[in-house]
């Protein structure tokens, strides 16, 4: 194209550098606005995630304590069952 407007295809649009700059400035303003809105929300989400990690850690510790008690109780039950079986065998003889 030689720059002659008459040689442009029908429906073509001419955008000047000034118009392009203006649109870029408008877009930059919108991006700045979105960043201002999203930054506090992202901070809240990060705080919630950190709090969730602390809660998850506390729950894991409680579960580990319950599991430990269960293993101890099952050990006593196993020993008691074996002892009872020996006693029955001894008595029944």
PyMOL commands that set and color helices and strands:
alter all, ss='L'
color gray80, all
select helices_A, chain A and resi 5-7+17-92
alter helices_A, ss='H'
color red, helices_A
deselect
rebuild
show_as cartoon
